Amino acid sequence: MKLHDRYVTRSVTIVALLTLVLCTLMLLSVDLFSNLDAYLTNEVSPFTILSLTLLYIPQAVLFALGPSLLFSAAYFLSQLQANNEYICLLGSGLSYRRIVTPILILGILFSLLEFGFGEYVFIPAQRTREIKQDELFGLRSTYDNRNITLRDPEGGYVVHAKQYSDDQKRLAQVLLVLLDEEGAMRGRVDAAWAYWEDDREDWRMERVRFQEIDRDGLVVSSREIPELRLDEFTLAPSYFRNLSNDITTMELGTATDYLRRMEVLDPSRYPELATDFTKRLLDHLNPLILLFIACTISYKYKKNVLLFSIITSLSIAVIYYVVQMVTTIMAKQGVIAPIWGMVIPMIVIVCIALAERAVLR
């Protein structure tokens, strides 16, 4: 048994690592040539180009790991069939389930390694790369946002702003609806601008029109105020930022806390943020899912093993990622729950693999 496990593990791992290296180099060349025009236009030094390209390696590895493992397992299992080794293993008393068990264990190990690699290698490298690109090309990663509506976690008010400028920490055309304990409107504040003050940790609103409203919804009083501060209006500027992309590169604890707060503050943005965060976590299961698929499909062909292994691997990978793209869009639009946006592609591709095995049996 130990000899069999070592043989399967070594065979799959070696081919997977070789394929991973080749795919990573291919992705690096694609990234290099896609940015080559910008590098030449800005007269970037070769050392800087090399450093930016090397910082892309973690992302390329994450892209290539799943398909590489899929191809490796498909190639190994098809070789067992083509060389009649599969018959020998069955004749020695091993079941097919026992034969593929080391491959599935590899899938679990690679999924755990990918999670650690993504959180502690990819995210820091991606941040460093973005900072260098911003400095190099004179760009700025903007957090500016438009048409933001947030709700106070304690239910005291609802705030809407036409625009948020992260450089100045400023809100434009602010509408603040004050609510009583029962959720009824008790006041309305319209301000041309609102500036965040770090020392006081609140918003200073300018050119303010304040209206008091009674329980019947009638305006009791209305007055113009040059400047106004409200003790309850203390939402940090980070909640007004456009962070739809950054939630994938935040620290895990920070991202979880931010997502929990945004579910209450801005329900309209929550599906997109939750989908990106769910995808960030469950994408690390790709090695296990793709290896499970490789162990499920049938390998009845005995000729052109390499060709059919490549075709099978590419076909399954394409179907998986296309279905995932569609379900991700649906999850971001709130049609389905974020978790289902990631789980449905896994279910679909496993069903396809099982159906293919049943047809060719």
Disulfide bonds with the S-S distance in Angstrom:
none
